[in-house]
Amino acid sequence: MGDLLANAMPVQGLIGGLMIGTASAIMLLGLGRIAGVSGLAARAVGITVDGAPRPLSIAFVIGLPLGAALVAILVGPVEARFEQGLAALIIAGLVVGFGTRLGSGCTSGHGVCGMSRLSARSLVATATFMITGFATVAAMNALGLGQ
């Protein structure tokens, strides 16, 4: 178990989680909108006309990397490694993007906002995300493609 936690970054994770929770609460309580990143990103780039006003969506999407930069300034950079390569990262991103459109939301919309509101649809969606993630890791490990 020690090896699994050797590269853990609990302070950065805590700060990031607090920032996500705060942004979600501001969006819901202040604006009556769910802070689902996939929906906000789709609205920001013009894929959909539904949802939050476009300027708000653009500001939220721009704030994501700015928030990461703020955390890096406050507590140091977060190490990110993509050992499978850039092509695999791009393919994975496209598959996730397709899934978020298919599932009417992403982990932030369903997992953070939906579950906190006890939305049945979000509870099912989040359980599906988790089960699929577990199965994917198990399959990759079985094929010798895991870490």
N, C-alpha and C positions, 0 to 999 in steps of 0.2 A: 504494500500500500504506500510505503514511503516514496517509491519511484514515481507513482502516479501523481503525487503532490509536490514533487521536487521543483517543478516550474510553476507552481500555483502563484497567483498574484492576488491575494485576498483583498488588499487595500484598494487596488484598481477596480476589482470586481464589485466591491461594496460601493465605491463612489459612482461607478457606472450604473449600478442598480438603483441607487438613490436618484441619480439624474433621470433615468428612464421613468421611475415612479413619479417623480415630480412633474416631468413633462406630460406624462399621461394624465395626472390629476389636474393640471392646469388646463389641458385640452378639454377634458370631460366636464370639470366643474365650472371653468371659466367660459368655455365656448360651446359646450354641449356636443362636442365631437370626440370620436374615438381616435386615439393616436396610433392607428395601424400604419406602420411604415409603408407597406406595399400599396395601400390605398392612397396615401399621401404622395408617394413617389409617382404612382400612375397619374394622379391629378396634376402633379407638378410638371410632368413632361407631356401632358395632353393626351394620354391614352384614354382617359375617361373624363366625362364632364360632371360626374356625380361626386358628391362628397364635399369636403371643405372648400372654401374659396381658394382659387389658384394661388394668389399671393401668399396666403397662409401656408399652403402646401409647399411652395417653393422655399419659404423661410424655414420651415421645419426641416426639409431635406438638406438645406445648406447648413443648418445648425448641427446636423449629425457629425460631420467631420470637425466642425468647430468645437463641439463638445469633447470629441476625442483629443483634439489638440489641447484643450483646457486641462483634461486629466493628465496628459503627458507633461504639461508645464507644472502642474501641482505635485504630482507624485512620480514622475519619470515615465519614460516611454513604455508602452506595452509591446512585448515581443510577439510578432506574428510570423508564422512559418507556413509555407504552402509547399510541402515537400513533393507533392504530386505534379507540380508545375503549373504554369499560367494557363495552359489549354484546359486542364482539368478544372481549374478554378472558374474559368469562364463558362464551361459546360455546366458545372454545378450551379452556378448563379442563374443561368438560363432555365435550368430544370426547376430550381426553387421559385423563380419568377412565374413560370407556367403554373406551378402548384399553388401559388398564392392567389392567382387569378381563378383557378379552378375551385379552390376551397373558399373563395370569398373572404380571404384574409390571410394574414401571416401570424407568426408566433407573437409578434408584439400586439396585434389587434386582438387575436383570440386568447393568447396565453397571458398577457399582462392585463389588458382592458376587459376582455370578455369574461375571463375567469373571476376577476375581482367583482364583476356584476352578477356572477352566478348564471351566466347565459348557458343554457343547455347546449346550443349549437357550438359554443366556444369550448365547453367541457369535452364534447365529442371530438372536435377538431384538435384540441391540444393532446388528448389521449392518442389520437391517430398520429400526430407528429411524433410523439414519444415512441410509440410502438414501432413506427416505420424507422425511426432513427436507430432504435435498438436492433431491429432486424437487419438494417443496412450494415451496421458495425459488425454484427455476427457473421453476415455473409462475406464481408470484406476480409475479416479475420480467417474465415474458413478457406477463402481463396488465396490466402497469403498476401493480401493487399493492405492489411491493416498495419498499424504502427507497432 
